[in-house]
Amino acid sequence: MASVSAPTQTAPTPTAPLQRGIVKMVLSGCAIIVRGQPRGGPPPERQINLSNIRAGAMARRAAQGQPDTKDTPDEPWAFQAREFLRKKLIGKEVCFTVEIKTALGREYGMVYLGKDTTGENIAESLVNEGLATVRREGIRGNNPEQARLCELEDQSKSSKKGMWSEGGGTHTIRDMKYTIENPRNFVDSLHQKPINDKMHASLGQILTHFPLVAKYPLIECPTFKREADGTETPEAFAAEAKFFTESRLLQRDVQIILESCPNQIILGTILHPNGNITELLLKEGFARCVDWSMAVYTQGAEKLRAAERSAKERKVRIWKDYVAPTANLDQKDRQFVAKVMQVVNADAMVVKLNSGEYKTIHLSSIRPPRIEGEEKNKDKDKRFRPLYDIPYMFEAREFLRKKLIGKKVNVTVDYIRAATGPGEGTPAFPERTCATVTIGGINIAEALVSKGLATVIRYRQDDDQRSSHYDELLAAEARAIKNGKGLHSKKEVPIHRVADISGVELTFLLSIECPRSSRNLPGGMQVAEPFSDEAMLFTKELVLQREVEVEVESMDKAGNFIGWLHIEGVNLSVALVENALSKVHFTAERSAYYKTLVSAEEGCRQRKEKIWANYEEKPVEEVVHLSEEKERVANYRPVYVTEITDTLHFYSQDVETGGQLESLMETMRAEIAAQPPVEGSYSARRGDYCIAKFADGEWYRARVERVESPAKVHVFYIDYGNREVVTSTRLATIPPAFSTRTLPAQATEYAFAFILIPQDEDARADVVDCVVRDIQNSQCLLNVEYSGATCPHVTIQFGDTKDDVGLGLVKEGLVMVDVRKEKYLQKMVTEYLNSQESAKSARLNIWRYGDFRADDADEFGYSR
């Protein structure tokens, strides 16, 4: 290919050399920019003006900052001439000869489409279409090319083409608009629809005079920095990026999507027929994504991130020195499946890897709810509890707990945040592994942000330590702000009223003996027993932060609860014993789970697993087990019903011991009257037995259940079953002669057998009112049918008619039947079910809308 360097002659040359190039730009109907082929960088370029012809001048905007200058409009047919050349030449190879070079360096010559002079003569084409005039003043008679131009001009005139047509060409002058009064309305009116070719011409000057529209708002390319002396210094790869873009877009027909208009600056995307130039620039390493504008992109931000990621991986151009945040991690450490064992905070969790190792994971690029430090400590007398005192912190952690605890998740490590030392006003943080955690295809961080339970961290543009789904997080936050979710809500912050039991230790005994862990004692460190850590780990994995059911059977002298803990149908005590991590305690002998515990323990002992590894067989004493009753035993005894609760449990006294209670109360009150207690001298403590003055002015035996303050003490009257909140001045120490050792508490709690209590408040209130009217403060007959979680379940009969009270409730349609599976109870269950069918047929009370149980029992307040 011939060089495109300018010749040095300043006069006509008879044999001008033929040169070649590619048309980069059409300046007007008689001037073009030609470039060479790129060789290791942007190629040289030069302006060629067409010899012997003249086309109209294009419109020009007044110089900025010079109020004396004015806008210059198009000359007639100027734009059409420029468009004629643009469509014919842009990006095409041409050959040309330079005939004249002026003293100012301006070059004039002939341009041919193609590789040699046999191609189309561009000047002749313009003249033939009536888009240019011939400069006849410089024509030489012996020049056939000039003569040819004159001949073509005469033909165009006779044919009335272009500028030679009637009307003078005023209709070809464009009405140029260099400013937009309301850019936002202009953008909104287009509704993010692509602007097609028909609108290209009218937008040409907008693109020229609003450079930010033609920029790619989603990306940032290297730029040319303007120095103080007016010169421009290109950043690395700036010239290459400019050539890459110009060679594909400059004066091409493209589609434009105007995305948004922040701060009166129009941002848009340019779509080329061969693809998205934004994506190409990123893929070739000429640009990086701009975070703040990704949310307005409608063509799929993930494609742009993927293109940028491809350039980073190949380390091309601006990414030649790029080092990935996880470059030092093996593939197995970058992506793995783990089980969530604990939710530490609203953005952190502990997971268990397949190897058994535990690892703390922080969610990438999000910040949990927080409160300013000054507000946090505004009340010095109140202990600050972040989980409840920071708005939406509880909701955020609960969301993670319910969604993740005990579940397997996919973890993709995005970056490792280095440890930081303590600074002025800032705490020290250990090294953090920050990752994207997904479950069932759901990005947990994105779900948190979309619910307004976390915010997205903003980074410097060059900070690559961020979530691999950062754009989705920004979009989720934008939605949460728009919809007023969580932290972005204008409603009052939800208040969590949680009883403060700080300083109170609640102990729950599971009727088993686990190996003791190491602990500090006054005499030194106690060595941990074998398998103590394994037992602790097993328990944590099974129940930590899980929703469990607690079954309390009794309380020991130290105030510890004794009972069972169930999780998803698994008894924790049985599970520990089955895994040879615990032994059965003697307190389990009276429990319904005793046989299961003994059987599990015996199996582990025979296999000599874990804590039984060194077990030696001992002579086994013969144990005689009583056979289970095969028939229901009806052993009704007289009781006096004293209290009925809102849950339809009731308290009763045995009639046989009623005389002893009356005698004890008379003697106690006489002694108190003789030696009245000092008012206010008693200090109430939870679990203590005492005497309390009831509303009738009489003293009764009671037990302290809860102490809110000296003015609010919750007591339970142990002989009658009722409860009351009293002041400490109405309490006194119980005289030893009248304690529970002399006469046990006379009020015993029971529940109705074979019936289900409505959960709906109105329906339950109707049942309670009915039972209160029928049996409270009256003598009835009671028979224990089976044991329950908190108290025995019984049938109770009226003292005079011997009618079953519970069966009467079923007949009236006030309750449903609890279908028991025990064989010896089937006769009673059948009788109850027959009564339920009768109530259902008569549509009584809860059955007034028919049988609702199949679909919406929960909605009506019942469960099957």
Secondary structure, DSSP 8 states (H G I E B T S, - for coil): ---------SS--TT--EEEEEEEEEEETTEEEEE---SSS---EEEEEETTEE-----B---TT-TT---B---TTHHHHHHHHHHHHTT-EEEEEEEEE-TT--EEEEEEESSSTTSEEHHHHHHHTTSSEE-GGG--TT-HHHHHHHHHHHHHHHHT-GGGSTTTTGGGS-------S-HHHHHHHHTT--B-GGGHHHHHHHHHH-HHHHS-TTEE---EEE-TTS-EEE-TTHHHHHHHHHHHHTT---EEEEEE-GGG--EEEEEETTEEHHHHHHHTTS-EE-GGGGGG--S-HHHHHHHHHHHHHHT-GGGTT---TTTTS-HHHHEEEEEEEEEEETTEEEEE-TTS-EEEEEETTEE-----HHHHTS-TTS---HHHHSTTHHHHHHHHHHHHTT-EEEEEEEEEE--B--BTTB--B--EEEEEEEETTEEHHHHHHHTTSSEE----TT---S-TTHHHHHHHHHHHHHHT-GGG--S----------TT----EE-SEE-----EEETTEEE---TTHHHHHHHHHHHHTT---EEEEEEE-TTS-EEEEEEETTEEHHHHHHHTTS-EE-GGGTTSTTHHHHHHHHHHHHHHT-GGGTT----------------S-----EEEEEEEE-TTSEEEEEEGGGHHHHHHHHHHHHHHHHHS---TT-----TT-EEEEE-TTS-EEEEEEEEEEETTEEEEEETTT--EEEE-GGGEEE--GGGSTTTS----EEEEESSEE---SHHHHHHHHHHHHHHHTTSEEEEEEEE--SSS-EEEEEETTT--BHHHHHHHTTSSEE-----GGGHHHHHHHHHHHHHHHHTT-GGGTT---HHHHTTTTT---
